[in-house]
């Protein structure tokens, strides 16, 4: 494992409209990245601690979390030279 890994390489999207606030994502996060607010909904508390394991995304029963690795989930420049960012893309449907 590379100790000098770029900590900003991972982005976590949480779709609160899909979330039922069960807390499974926060409970399974081995790095303590996710926490729950007063209503029980998850939020990204410490993004710099994320190890990109994907446990939150895999365990979410509502498919409300997406983990994007910068090198795979982002495209910096499209064909016309405009910036394109996949993060925050609304879910289909």
Buried (B, 14 or more C-beta within 10 A) or exposed (E): EEEEEEEEBBBBBBBEEEBEBBBBBBEBBEBEBBBBEEEEBBEBBEEEBBBBBBBBBEBBEBEBBBBBEBEEBBEEEEEEEEEEEEEEEEEEE
